[in-house]
């Protein structure tokens, strides 16, 4: 059924009132050559029973593999209360509400979320969330160009060790808006190659992106990089993992002045992996740049009677008011996922999140120690890392992963398509969800698979 | 009734232009414009040294309800933005023709003539025609 509450008579009356014969006539101004004549590529609609069956079949195909795959999405324990509360009817809406101020509870939830994210990152202000980490990074680049008025170049330095999807989304989103992305190589230890910065010494740079940890799980020298960028009047965009922030220095404290914008993927905060989405992004900045920040922002205020209340604020930056000159085309947030994250963070608390992060770190060290005992496996980059690390195998990774999968193990990410220069490289991850027995199972399976491959 | 000082020139988009003693030109928004916008909560002015084209948006005045662009009345180079407005945007409301100036520009050769600025009388006619 169509959820449109207009009868044919209603539609006819409305068309007659505005003097239009057919609904089609409303689209007259769109040139004919730009209009799609038919939707031949779209299959016929399925009914509820059919779609239910299709989706369960697909879910079954995922299997229940033991996962050592990270690469931007992380399997964490989610307390049962998180989604039991999130899916209550009162919260079950994906968006910031229309007539926002009539929904004080929703606004308060978003305000609490913003407060938690601002504290986690040690930044002054957070927005109501973005779509996910990759587009949040692209929006941060666009924002930096607006905010850094000392720079004319719209040139953003993007480390090659930033998530490859984030880099391609940044290009897709921002390259047509006049931004120039320049890639910074990584050094032999997997961190940003400081010597590559030398050629930018006296050049106009708008912003430097710093990923912490980077895509290889390596920790960057964030203080020195931040100070380097600030000394050249460039802004610093931090791309951070929220779990890691419970242990690592938050971007607001990087270097002498702190990062200017901090963004990241929010999925680790109570959102299940779900084959890749929906997730949410977060974005924070310093108060001086708040008017350049995209998205919705909830503020706390007082009503005429002096009672505390919550409101959508700084809306003059947004599309519905500023039209083409709005800061961004994002004019909503990931409301439901933000609700889950807010509940997750409130259940975990600062100490709980720190314990989770510490457990992740301990498990990933245990994993690396176990796997590098297998013949034909070594660690690609020595040095501090979080969550994950790159292993170098003595043979192509894809067949190894396939063999592991037939033993019920998702062994990690084959990096050969993204980083051919790393050879037979495999990105592996362990979070607090993996036990010593799980790690032992992976080690044994990998040993057998590699041995079989050598014998073949 | 809007205040339209006789010693200034005006644009159709409600900016005013004053020639200073050293030949630089001061630009702000008119009393009519500040009144229409309401209480300003934020003003963004251009950085010194920036080159602007005629009619290019180069400043933003934001009230609780709306954010509006302010256009360069003529081509030139920004000599100064009024930094006082960062902390005290309401100055544009209280003294639009004095402390509330937005930017000082050095006009590119010929650009001022090309701009066809309005006299006070013509600006008054414009407001009358707009119903102001």
Interface residues (C-beta under 8 A of the other chain):
Chain A: X149 X150 X291 X316 X317 X321 X322 X325
Chain B: X42 X44 X46 X47 X57 X62 X63 X64 X65 X66 X67 X69
